[in-house]
Amino acid sequence: MPAIDRRKQVLEAAAKSFALFGYKATTMDQVAKIANVGKGTIYTFFTNKEELFDEILHAAILEMKRIAERIVREDRDFFDNLYRVLDALLEFRDEHALFMKLSQEQRELGTPKANDVLDKVENVIVGYLQRVVDNSIRNGEIKPCDSQVVAFVMLKLYGALTADFNKLREPLSKEQIKEYMLLFLADGLRTSSSANSNSL
């Protein structure tokens, strides 16, 4: 079997192992068993478990970037691009077996590597939202602001409305989530009369 196929075989086996057992419980022996290769074969391509894991994570993050690039379109308005990117990236994160397992590992074991990876994924999402914000500032759609702060708040708000709020009562529909995002971020909560009285 060509070396390139062996490397791919090892990566696929490692991805499966990390998704099934998490970072902490995955061993090079397990990966070798799933890949049906000797442990020495893995070490011809990767020096340790962390390097192997980082390669799998890198591929997942590249996939997230491709998803975001496909979705953002110049002819759509700011909020339309924003919802679409948030929807797609969070759906990818929530359905990707590796991220699901790492979230479980973070909750149950507090594994530092799981925490680091989930933070890294969140930073990738914030980075893409930041680009949407920057683009909208350049186009005059929204007023100048710190795009990283806005992107971070949008991600947290969207996460709160789509997941955390469900613990209080029945989930909001996608339309309701959009309406509340607009209310908080575009329109603001203050009425025009109270805004005028506070500016005096």
N, CA, C and O of each residue as an XYZ file, in Angstrom:
800
protein
N       0.858     -1.192      0.000
C       0.000      0.000      0.000
C       0.897      1.247      0.000
O       1.848      1.316      0.778
N       0.604      2.234     -0.866
C       1.437      3.440     -0.905
C       1.415      4.177      0.432
O       0.440      4.107      1.180
N       2.524      4.893      0.721
C       2.667      5.610      2.003
C       1.544      6.614      2.218
O       1.045      6.762      3.334
N       1.147      7.299      1.161
C       0.093      8.317      1.296
C      -1.216      7.686      1.771
O      -1.946      8.290      2.557
N      -1.512      6.485      1.300
C      -2.719      5.775      1.727
C      -2.627      5.348      3.187
O      -3.617      5.392      3.917
N      -1.446      4.938      3.604
C      -1.236      4.551      5.003
C      -1.479      5.755      5.918
O      -2.126      5.632      6.959
N      -0.963      6.903      5.526
C      -1.123      8.132      6.328
C      -2.614      8.478      6.457
O      -3.102      8.824      7.533
N      -3.314      8.371      5.327
C      -4.756      8.649      5.312
C      -5.494      7.644      6.201
O      -6.408      8.005      6.942
N      -5.086      6.403      6.111
C      -5.680      5.326      6.907
C      -5.501      5.609      8.410
O      -6.425      5.418      9.200
N      -4.308      6.065      8.787
C      -4.011      6.404     10.184
C      -4.868      7.589     10.625
O      -5.434      7.571     11.719
N      -4.968      8.618      9.784
C      -5.771      9.809     10.122
C      -7.239      9.450     10.301
O      -7.884      9.918     11.240
N      -7.769      8.627      9.413
C      -9.179      8.222      9.507
C      -9.431      7.419     10.788
O     -10.447      7.599     11.459
N      -8.496      6.542     11.109
C      -8.623      5.730     12.337
C      -8.535      6.617     13.573
O      -9.281      6.427     14.533
N      -7.625      7.584     13.547
C      -7.460      8.498     14.684
C      -8.712      9.353     14.856
O      -9.175      9.557     15.978
N      -9.257      9.851     13.760
C     -10.480     10.673     13.831
C     -11.611      9.870     14.459
O     -12.380     10.380     15.274
N     -11.696      8.603     14.062
C     -12.731      7.713     14.616
C     -12.506      7.503     16.117
O     -13.450      7.566     16.905
N     -11.261      7.254     16.502
C     -10.946      7.007     17.903
C     -11.221      8.242     18.771
O     -11.817      8.125     19.842
N     -10.789      9.424     18.313
C     -11.021     10.650     19.079
C     -12.520     10.935     19.218
O     -12.978     11.393     20.265
N     -13.282     10.657     18.142
C     -14.733     10.896     18.187
C     -15.440      9.907     19.101
O     -16.438     10.251     19.733
N     -14.931      8.678     19.176
C     -15.553      7.649     20.025
C     -15.132      7.754     21.491
O     -15.959      7.642     22.395
N     -13.832      7.971     21.710
C     -13.294      7.881     23.076
C     -12.870      9.226     23.666
O     -12.610      9.319     24.865
N     -12.798     10.268     22.834
C     -12.313     11.556     23.318
C     -10.803     11.644     23.222
O     -10.131     10.698     22.813
N     -10.284     12.797     23.607
C      -8.830     13.011     23.510
C      -8.082     12.202     24.565
O      -7.123     11.493     24.260
N      -8.532     12.320     25.793
C      -7.808     11.719     26.915
C      -7.705     10.199     26.798
O      -6.651      9.616     27.053
N      -8.812      9.568     26.409
C      -8.855      8.098     26.397
C      -8.277      7.470     25.121
O      -8.075      6.257     25.064
N      -8.015      8.288     24.109
C      -7.445      7.732     22.874
C      -5.950      7.453     23.071
O      -5.209      8.280     23.602
N      -5.538      6.278     22.633
C      -4.117      5.909     22.707
C      -3.620      5.568     21.302
O      -4.408      5.296     20.396
N      -2.312      5.590     21.145
C      -1.724      5.208     19.851
C      -2.005      3.738     19.552
O      -2.130      3.353     18.389
N      -2.105      2.906     20.609
C      -2.436      1.485     20.416
C      -3.827      1.330     19.803
O      -4.040      0.527     18.894
N      -4.777      2.128     20.332
C      -6.145      2.081     19.792
C      -6.171      2.486     18.326
O      -6.801      1.831     17.495
N      -5.476      3.580     18.024
C      -5.443      4.085     16.643
C      -4.847      3.022     15.725
O      -5.365      2.773     14.637
N      -3.754      2.395     16.169
C      -3.108      1.352     15.362
C      -4.068      0.183     15.121
O      -4.132     -0.363     14.019
N      -4.813     -0.192     16.166
C      -5.764     -1.300     16.051
C      -6.873     -0.965     15.051
O      -7.207     -1.776     14.187
N      -7.446      0.252     15.181
C      -8.528      0.660     14.269
C      -8.012      0.766     12.835
O      -8.703      0.392     11.887
N      -6.775      1.285     12.686
C      -6.192      1.461     11.339
C      -5.678      0.134     10.768
O      -5.392      0.025      9.576
N      -5.566     -0.870     11.644
C      -5.038     -2.173     11.233
C      -3.595     -2.055     10.727
O      -3.209     -2.634      9.711
N      -2.817     -1.268     11.496
C      -1.386     -1.118     11.182
C      -0.600     -1.287     12.485
O      -1.166     -1.236     13.577
N       0.697     -1.486     12.351
C       1.550     -1.534     13.542
C       1.714     -0.127     14.112
O       1.633      0.863     13.384
N       1.946     -0.051     15.416
C       2.097      1.262     16.058
C       3.263      2.037     15.438
O       3.212      3.261     15.319
N       4.308      1.314     15.048
C       5.479      1.947     14.419
C       5.114      2.704     13.152
O       5.735      3.717     12.831
N       4.092      2.208     12.418
C       3.646      2.870     11.186
C       3.131      4.280     11.495
O       3.390      5.218     10.741
N       2.409      4.423     12.597
C       1.873      5.740     12.977
C       3.023      6.706     13.211
O       2.978      7.860     12.785
N       4.070      6.211     13.905
C       5.205      7.078     14.247
C       6.050      7.465     13.029
O       6.881      8.368     13.127
N       5.860      6.814     11.906
C       6.573      7.263     10.695
C       5.947      8.554     10.156
O       6.585      9.291      9.404
N       4.685      8.824     10.549
C       3.988     10.027     10.072
C       3.791     11.083     11.164
O       3.817     12.282     10.884
N       3.596     10.637     12.399
C       3.277     11.554     13.503
C       4.131     11.217     14.717
O       4.283     10.048     15.072
N       4.693     12.257     15.361
C       5.596     12.003     16.484
C       4.850     11.623     17.763
O       5.396     10.927     18.619
N       3.586     12.086     17.896
C       2.824     11.765     19.113
C       1.329     11.958     18.875
O       0.899     12.369     17.797
N       0.562     11.656     19.895
C      -0.909     11.748     19.811
C      -1.352     13.180     19.535
O      -2.280     13.412     18.760
N      -0.682     14.139     20.173
C      -1.073     15.541     20.018
C      -0.926     16.008     18.566
O      -1.788     16.716     18.044
N       0.163     15.609     17.926
C       0.392     15.991     16.524
C      -0.681     15.376     15.623
O      -1.176     16.022     14.699
N      -1.023     14.153     15.899
C      -2.068     13.452     15.150
C      -3.409     14.159     15.336
O      -4.143     14.381     14.373
N      -3.715     14.504     16.567
C      -4.960     15.193     16.880
C      -5.019     16.568     16.211
O      -6.048     16.951     15.656
N      -3.908     17.305     16.268
C      -3.857     18.648     15.675
C      -4.122     18.613     14.168
O      -4.747     19.520     13.618
N      -3.649     17.574     13.521
C      -3.889     17.427     12.074
C      -5.386     17.234     11.788
O      -5.918     17.801     10.834
N      -6.051     16.438     12.613
C      -7.496     16.194     12.452
C      -8.277     17.474     12.738
O      -9.219     17.811     12.022
N      -7.875     18.181     13.791
C      -8.525     19.446     14.136
C      -8.356     20.462     13.017
O      -9.300     21.166     12.660
N      -7.150     20.536     12.464
C      -6.864     21.477     11.371
C      -7.794     21.213     10.186
O      -8.321     22.150      9.586
N      -7.992     19.949      9.854
C      -8.884     19.583      8.737
C     -10.326     20.008      9.035
O     -11.024     20.485      8.140
N     -10.778     19.841     10.285
C     -12.146     20.226     10.660
C     -12.326     21.747     10.584
O     -13.362     22.236     10.133
N     -11.307     22.483     11.029
C     -11.385     23.951     10.994
C     -11.369     24.451      9.549
O     -12.069     25.406      9.214
N     -10.575     23.810      8.698
C     -10.577     24.176      7.267
C     -11.956     23.960      6.657
O     -12.413     24.752      5.833
N     -12.613     22.881      7.069
C     -13.973     22.603      6.580
C     -14.936     23.695      7.041
O     -15.801     24.120      6.275
N     -14.793     24.150      8.282
C     -15.630     25.245      8.788
C     -15.406     26.513      7.960
O     -16.358     27.225      7.638
N     -14.164     26.786      7.622
C     -13.841     27.982      6.822
C     -14.462     27.884      5.432
O     -14.989     28.861      4.900
N     -14.388     26.681      4.855
C     -15.003     26.491      3.519
C     -16.510     26.726      3.578
O     -17.085     27.333      2.675
N     -17.145     26.243      4.642
C     -18.591     26.436      4.819
C     -18.902     27.926      4.885
O     -19.809     28.405      4.204
N     -18.145     28.663      5.710
C     -18.392     30.104      5.873
C     -18.184     30.844      4.561
O     -18.975     31.721      4.212
N     -17.128     30.501      3.830
C     -16.835     31.185      2.557
C     -17.924     30.936      1.522
O     -18.217     31.805      0.701
N     -18.526     29.739      1.564
C     -19.614     29.434      0.616
C     -20.866     30.243      0.943
O     -21.639     30.586      0.048
N     -21.063     30.547      2.219
C     -22.313     31.160      2.660
C     -22.337     32.675      2.523
O     -23.328     33.243      2.066
N     -21.245     33.331      2.918
C     -21.226     34.803      2.900
C     -21.257     35.296      1.458
O     -20.428     34.912      0.632
N     -22.244     36.166      1.173
C     -22.373     36.730     -0.179
C     -22.512     38.238     -0.103
O     -23.206     38.776      0.760
N     -21.843     38.903     -1.018
C     -21.836     40.376     -1.043
C     -23.231     40.963     -1.258
O     -23.525     42.058     -0.779
N     -24.096     40.232     -1.982
C     -25.421     40.787     -2.321
C     -26.438     40.621     -1.189
O     -27.568     41.096     -1.303
N     -26.051     39.953     -0.103
C     -26.969     39.801      1.039
C     -26.684     40.879      2.069
O     -25.562     41.374      2.175
N     -27.723     41.240      2.834
C     -27.482     42.257      3.858
C     -26.773     41.630      5.065
O     -26.649     40.411      5.180
N     -26.321     42.505      5.947
C     -25.511     42.123      7.099
C     -26.163     41.025      7.932
O     -25.532     40.006      8.214
N     -27.422     41.223      8.327
C     -28.062     40.259      9.217
C     -28.335     38.930      8.528
O     -28.279     37.876      9.160
N     -28.626     38.978      7.243
C     -28.854     37.732      6.505
C     -27.568     36.900      6.483
O     -27.594     35.702      6.766
N     -26.441     37.546      6.145
C     -25.146     36.846      6.162
C     -24.823     36.332      7.565
O     -24.349     35.210      7.741
N     -25.086     37.165      8.539
C     -24.798     36.813      9.927
C     -25.542     35.545     10.349
O     -24.934     34.610     10.870
N     -26.873     35.515     10.122
C     -27.657     34.334     10.521
C     -27.180     33.086      9.809
O     -27.046     32.022     10.413
N     -26.926     33.227      8.527
C     -26.535     32.057      7.731
C     -25.202     31.475      8.211
O     -25.050     30.259      8.327
N     -24.239     32.362      8.488
C     -22.929     31.896      8.963
C     -23.064     31.252     10.349
O     -22.530     30.170     10.591
N     -23.775     31.919     11.244
C     -23.977     31.369     12.593
C     -24.651     30.006     12.528
O     -24.198     29.049     13.155
N     -25.728     29.927     11.772
C     -26.470     28.667     11.623
C     -25.563     27.546     11.148
O     -25.506     26.474     11.749
N     -24.853     27.815     10.054
C     -24.048     26.772      9.417
C     -22.876     26.342     10.289
O     -22.620     25.147     10.435
N     -22.157     27.305     10.873
C     -20.974     26.956     11.657
C     -21.343     26.272     12.968
O     -20.679     25.325     13.386
N     -22.400     26.751     13.615
C     -22.798     26.122     14.878
C     -23.405     24.741     14.628
O     -23.242     23.829     15.438
N     -24.099     24.597     13.510
C     -24.648     23.279     13.163
C     -23.508     22.297     12.900
O     -23.550     21.151     13.348
N     -22.490     22.756     12.171
C     -21.328     21.904     11.898
C     -20.665     21.500     13.212
O     -20.349     20.329     13.420
N     -20.456     22.478     14.101
C     -19.806     22.201     15.390
C     -20.633     21.228     16.229
O     -20.092     20.309     16.843
N     -21.958     21.443     16.247
C     -22.823     20.624     17.094
C     -23.057     19.222     16.552
O     -23.414     18.316     17.306
N     -22.856     19.034     15.236
C     -23.100     17.715     14.647
C     -21.820     16.939     14.371
O     -21.864     15.734     14.119
N     -20.686     17.618     14.416
C     -19.411     16.956     14.142
C     -19.082     16.050     15.331
O     -19.002     16.518     16.467
N     -18.895     14.781     15.072
C     -18.711     13.784     16.143
C     -17.546     14.140     17.071
O     -17.635     13.952     18.284
N     -16.461     14.651     16.501
C     -15.290     14.991     17.320
C     -15.633     16.093     18.318
O     -15.301     15.988     19.499
N     -16.300     17.156     17.843
C     -16.615     18.281     18.729
C     -17.657     17.883     19.776
O     -17.628     18.360     20.911
N     -18.573     17.006     19.377
C     -19.571     16.513     20.342
C     -18.876     15.768     21.485
O     -19.188     15.973     22.658
N     -17.933     14.904     21.122
C     -17.216     14.113     22.134
C     -16.354     15.017     23.011
O     -16.276     14.819     24.223
N     -15.709     16.008     22.398
C     -14.853     16.920     23.170
C     -15.685     17.766     24.134
O     -15.242     18.059     25.244
N     -16.887     18.158     23.713
C     -17.777     18.921     24.604
C     -18.152     18.071     25.813
O     -18.182     18.554     26.944
N     -18.436     16.798     25.554
C     -18.775     15.865     26.640
C     -17.561     15.694     27.573
O     -17.693     15.701     28.797
N     -16.393     15.541     26.965
C     -15.161     15.359     27.750
C     -14.866     16.609     28.592
O     -14.420     16.508     29.735
N     -15.118     17.769     28.017
C     -14.907     19.025     28.754
C     -15.839     19.104     29.967
O     -15.422     19.468     31.066
N     -17.117     18.753     29.741
C     -18.110     18.799     30.821
C     -17.793     17.788     31.921
O     -17.859     18.112     33.106
N     -17.449     16.560     31.520
C     -17.306     15.478     32.488
C     -15.923     15.373     33.124
O     -15.798     15.016     34.296
N     -14.881     15.688     32.342
C     -13.521     15.489     32.845
C     -12.711     16.783     32.940
O     -11.703     16.842     33.645
N     -13.162     17.825     32.221
C     -12.416     19.082     32.213
C     -11.030     18.945     31.598
O     -10.099     19.640     32.006
N     -10.885     18.048     30.612
C      -9.591     17.832     29.957
C      -9.076     19.141     29.345
O      -9.770     19.745     28.527
N      -7.867     19.592     29.728
C      -7.350     20.853     29.189
C      -7.323     20.913     27.657
O      -7.633     21.948     27.067
N      -6.951     19.799     27.021
C      -6.885     19.777     25.547
C      -8.278     19.988     24.956
O      -8.422     20.697     23.961
N      -9.294     19.388     25.548
C     -10.677     19.570     25.063
C     -11.085     21.030     25.206
O     -11.702     21.594     24.303
N     -10.741     21.645     26.341
C     -11.045     23.069     26.552
C     -10.364     23.926     25.494
O     -10.982     24.813     24.905
N      -9.078     23.650     25.257
C      -8.302     24.430     24.280
C      -8.904     24.332     22.889
O      -9.020     25.331     22.178
N      -9.285     23.117     22.506
C      -9.836     22.900     21.163
C     -11.166     23.624     20.996
O     -11.398     24.268     19.973
N     -12.038     23.522     21.990
C     -13.347     24.171     21.878
C     -13.197     25.697     21.863
O     -13.960     26.391     21.190
N     -12.220     26.212     22.600
C     -11.920     27.654     22.546
C     -11.430     28.044     21.159
O     -11.813     29.081     20.617
N     -10.579     27.196     20.597
C     -10.022     27.464     19.263
C     -11.139     27.502     18.215
O     -11.154     28.371     17.343
N     -12.064     26.559     18.311
C     -13.193     26.497     17.373
C     -14.057     27.758     17.523
O     -14.494     28.345     16.533
N     -14.294     28.159     18.771
C     -15.073     29.380     18.999
C     -14.365     30.594     18.403
O     -15.012     31.473     17.833
N     -13.043     30.646     18.532
C     -12.275     31.760     17.955
C     -12.374     31.791     16.435
O     -12.414     32.864     15.833
N     -12.415     30.618     15.818
C     -12.586     30.545     14.354
C     -13.943     31.133     13.965
O     -14.042     31.903     13.009
N     -14.981     30.767     14.711
C     -16.330     31.281     14.422
C     -16.369     32.793     14.627
O     -16.917     33.516     13.795
N     -15.792     33.275     15.729
C     -15.755     34.725     15.980
C     -14.996     35.426     14.852
O     -15.401     36.497     14.400
N     -13.900     34.821     14.400
C     -13.121     35.406     13.297
C     -13.939     35.566     12.025
O     -13.828     36.580     11.336
N     -14.759     34.570     11.713
C     -15.597     34.675     10.511
C     -16.697     35.710     10.679
O     -16.992     36.460      9.748
N     -17.301     35.756     11.846
C     -18.324     36.775     12.095
C     -17.699     38.171     12.024
O     -18.310     39.117     11.526
N     -16.488     38.276     12.524
C     -15.777     39.557     12.504
C     -15.608     40.057     11.070
O     -15.741     41.251     10.802
N     -15.318     39.145     10.162
C     -15.185     39.536      8.745
C     -16.504     40.060      8.190
O     -16.532     41.029      7.432
N     -17.604     39.401      8.580
C     -18.927     39.863      8.141
C     -19.179     41.272      8.676
O     -19.671     42.137      7.951
N     -18.839     41.498      9.949
C     -19.025     42.809     10.572
C     -18.150     43.855      9.880
O     -18.630     44.929      9.519
N     -16.863     43.536      9.695
C     -15.937     44.475      9.031
C     -16.430     44.855      7.641
O     -16.378     46.020      7.247
N     -16.908     43.856      6.906
C     -17.404     44.097      5.557
C     -18.616     45.026      5.582
O     -18.747     45.915      4.740
N     -19.500     44.810      6.557
C     -20.702     45.636      6.668
C     -20.373     47.063      7.100
O     -21.055     48.005      6.698
N     -19.331     47.225      7.918
C     -18.874     48.578      8.297
C     -18.348     49.289      7.057
O     -18.680     50.450      6.815
N     -17.525     48.591      6.268
C     -16.965     49.180      5.028
C     -18.075     49.589      4.062
O     -17.979     50.619      3.394
N     -19.131     48.772      3.995
C     -20.247     49.061      3.073
C     -21.231     50.087      3.625
O     -22.186     50.463      2.944
N     -21.001     50.539      4.854
C     -21.888     51.534      5.458
C     -23.218     50.969      5.942
O     -24.154     51.724      6.205
N     -23.308     49.639      6.062
C     -24.556     49.009      6.539
C     -24.734     49.177      8.040
O     -25.852     49.343      8.528
N     -23.625     49.133      8.764
C     -23.680     49.325     10.217
C     -22.633     50.365     10.597
O     -21.689     50.622      9.851
N     -22.825     50.969     11.796
C     -21.899     52.030     12.191
C     -20.557     51.455     12.637
O     -20.478     50.290     13.027
N     -19.504     52.269     12.579
C     -18.179     51.796     13.001
C     -18.200     51.306     14.450
O     -18.815     51.928     15.317
N     -17.521     50.183     14.700
C     -17.486     49.578     16.028
C     -16.309     48.625     16.080
O     -15.654     48.375     15.068
N     -16.043     48.096     17.262
C     -15.004     47.074     17.417
C     -15.627     45.762     16.929
O     -16.455     45.164     17.617
N     -15.223     45.331     15.752
C     -15.864     44.176     15.119
C     -15.670     42.884     15.903
O     -16.526     42.000     15.847
N     -14.565     42.755     16.631
C     -14.342     41.535     17.416
C     -15.324     41.462     18.588
O     -15.858     40.395     18.889
N     -15.557     42.600     19.245
C     -16.520     42.640     20.361
C     -17.910     42.283     19.843
O     -18.610     41.465     20.439
N     -18.308     42.902     18.726
C     -19.638     42.659     18.152
C     -19.776     41.189     17.751
O     -20.801     40.566     18.026
N     -18.750     40.633     17.105
C     -18.794     39.227     16.673
C     -18.930     38.296     17.881
O     -19.719     37.351     17.855
N     -18.169     38.564     18.924
C     -18.214     37.739     20.138
C     -19.603     37.795     20.781
O     -20.166     36.765     21.152
N     -20.150     39.016     20.907
C     -21.480     39.185     21.524
C     -22.547     38.484     20.687
O     -23.455     37.858     21.234
N     -22.439     38.588     19.360
C     -23.412     37.937     18.475
C     -23.392     36.420     18.649
O     -24.440     35.777     18.712
N     -22.192     35.862     18.725
C     -22.075     34.408     18.904
C     -22.694     33.982     20.236
O     -23.452     33.014     20.293
N     -22.367     34.710     21.304
C     -22.887     34.367     22.632
C     -24.403     34.538     22.698
O     -25.105     33.714     23.282
N     -24.903     35.626     22.087
C     -26.346     35.876     22.076
C     -27.071     34.774     21.299
O     -28.092     34.252     21.747
N     -26.534     34.435     20.140
C     -27.146     33.397     19.311
C     -27.145     32.056     20.061
O     -28.140     31.330     20.057
N     -26.010     31.742     20.702
C     -25.921     30.501     21.478
C     -26.916     30.491     22.628
O     -27.537     29.468     22.917
N     -27.063     31.645     23.285
C     -28.007     31.738     24.416
C     -29.439     31.526     23.940
O     -30.220     30.839     24.597
N     -29.784     32.117     22.795
C     -31.158     32.011     22.290
C     -31.463     30.629     21.707
O     -32.594     30.151     21.797
N     -30.447     29.986     21.106
C     -30.698     28.682     20.467
C     -30.573     27.509     21.424
O     -31.215     26.479     21.219
N     -29.756     27.643     22.473
C     -29.528     26.490     23.359
C     -29.893     26.769     24.808
O     -30.737     26.076     25.377
N     -29.274     27.766     25.406
C     -29.454     28.001     26.843
C     -30.901     28.333     27.208
O     -31.401     27.896     28.244
N     -31.565     29.102     26.356
C     -32.939     29.529     26.641
C     -33.893     28.328     26.717
O     -34.909     28.382     27.409
N     -33.563     27.257     26.012
C     -34.419     26.054     25.985
C     -34.590     25.429     27.365
O     -35.519     24.654     27.591
N     -33.681     25.770     28.298
C     -33.794     25.225     29.655
C     -34.909     25.919     30.445
O     -35.379     25.395     31.455
N     -35.324     27.093     29.982
C     -36.378     27.844     30.674
C     -37.770     27.493     30.175
O     -38.717     27.389     30.954
N     -37.879     27.312     28.860
C     -39.180     26.977     28.273
C     -38.975     26.402     26.876
O     -37.842     26.115     26.490
N     -40.051     26.229     26.112
C     -39.918     25.588     24.802
C     -39.005     26.416     23.897
O     -38.967     27.642     24.004
N     -38.267     25.741     23.002
C     -37.312     26.445     22.144
C     -37.981     27.507     21.263
O     -39.139     27.376     20.868
N     -37.219     28.552     20.974
C     -37.678     29.583     20.035
C     -37.514     29.052     18.617
O     -36.612     28.260     18.342
N     -38.385     29.488     17.728
C     -38.233     29.119     16.311
C     -37.088     29.931     15.719
O     -36.639     30.909     16.317
N     -36.619     29.524     14.545
C     -35.537     30.275     13.889
C     -35.968     31.706     13.607
O     -35.169     32.635     13.716
N     -37.240     31.881     13.242
C     -37.754     33.238     12.972
C     -37.742     34.084     14.240
O     -37.366     35.255     14.204
N     -38.153     33.494     15.361
C     -38.142     34.237     16.633
C     -36.722     34.612     17.034
O     -36.477     35.710     17.533
N     -35.790     33.694     16.813
C     -34.388     33.985     17.134
C     -33.906     35.170     16.307
O     -33.249     36.071     16.830
N     -34.231     35.170     15.015
C     -33.850     36.300     14.142
C     -34.462     37.601     14.646
O     -33.797     38.637     14.684
N     -35.737     37.540     15.032
C     -36.417     38.746     15.521
C     -35.729     39.301     16.765
O     -35.539     40.511     16.883
N     -35.357     38.417     17.695
C     -34.702     38.884     18.922
C     -33.282     39.380     18.659
O     -32.829     40.337     19.288
N     -32.588     38.733     17.738
C     -31.252     39.230     17.359
C     -31.371     40.651     16.802
O     -30.575     41.529     17.134
N     -32.375     40.860     15.953
C     -32.599     42.205     15.397
C     -32.976     43.196     16.486
O     -32.486     44.325     16.507
N     -33.847     42.767     17.388
C     -34.285     43.642     18.468
C     -33.097     44.110     19.306
O     -32.954     45.299     19.589
N     -32.239     43.152     19.702
C     -31.116     43.499     20.572
C     -29.994     44.219     19.829
O     -29.393     45.159     20.350
N     -29.720     43.769     18.613
C     -28.527     44.270     17.928
C     -28.796     45.374     16.914
O     -27.970     46.270     16.738
N     -29.931     45.317     16.253
C     -30.183     46.311     15.216
C     -31.038     47.451     15.730
O     -30.691     48.620     15.560
N     -32.159     47.116     16.360
C     -33.111     48.156     16.764
C     -32.788     48.724     18.143
O     -33.016     49.909     18.385
N     -32.269     47.914     19.036
C     -32.055     48.350     20.411
C     -33.360     48.254     21.180
O     -34.435     48.234     20.581
N     -33.275     48.193     22.502
C     -34.468     48.024     23.334
C     -35.130     49.352     23.679
O     -36.332     49.403     23.938
N     -34.358     50.408     23.682
C     -34.875     51.695     24.125
C     -35.835     52.281     23.094
O     -35.577     52.212     21.892
N     -36.939     52.854     23.561
C     -37.879     53.527     22.644
C     -37.265     54.843     22.213
O     -36.372     55.369     22.878
N     -37.742     55.374     21.101
C     -37.174     56.639     20.608
C     -37.410     57.779     21.600
O     -36.573     58.674     21.714
N     -38.543     57.762     22.324
C     -38.818     58.839     23.295
C     -37.874     58.761     24.492
O     -37.415     59.791     24.986
N     -37.573     57.512     24.973
C     -36.646     57.425     26.106
C     -35.237     57.738     25.672
O     -34.451     58.275     26.453
N     -34.898     57.408     24.419
C     -33.558     57.745     23.899
C     -33.379     59.252     23.862
O     -32.306     59.765     24.181
N     -34.454     59.977     23.465
C     -34.377     61.437     23.396
C     -34.244     62.038     24.789
O     -33.457     62.964     24.989
N     -35.011     61.517     25.767
C     -34.961     62.096     27.113
C     -33.624     61.829     27.769
O     -33.152     62.648     28.557
N     -32.989     60.676     27.457
C     -31.692     60.367     28.069
C     -30.543     61.162     27.450
O     -29.478     61.301     28.050
N     -30.769     61.670     26.265
C     -29.704     62.416     25.603
C     -29.666     63.865     26.072
O     -28.737     64.601     25.736
N     -30.675     64.285     26.852
C     -30.732     65.679     27.340
C     -29.778     65.897     28.491
O     -29.695     67.004     29.022
